[in-house]
Amino acid sequence: MSVHTFSSRDFTRDVSAAKRAAVEGPVFITDRGRPAFALLKIEDYYRIAGQGEPSFLSVMDGIPGGIGIEFNPPRLDIQIRPAEFD
């Protein structure tokens, strides 16, 4: 694993290069020469945080202001029949 460092200015100019570098290892983004942020692959973040990838339901539950919203989609009446080949 290699560690890369980008200044804030270089990061702003070429975010794609920082993302490519993050595939190889963490990327430190400096502000006035001091590390200020770290860019990681999401798999690495989950591993470090000790949690698995969140489910869609847990992501939806985490959206602020979503409490109390009722969602009752209409039921579809779909009838499935075998395919006809002529």
HELIX and SHEET records of a PDB file:
HELIX    1   1 SER A    8  ARG A   13  1                                   6    
HELIX    2   2 VAL A   15  ALA A   22  1                                   8    
HELIX    3   3 ILE A   42  ALA A   49  1                                   8    
HELIX    4   4 PHE A   56  ASP A   61  1                                   6    
SHEET    1   A 3 HIS A   4  SER A   7  0                                        
SHEET    2   A 3 VAL A  27  ASP A  31  1                                        
SHEET    3   A 3 ARG A  34  LEU A  39 -1                                        
END                                                                             
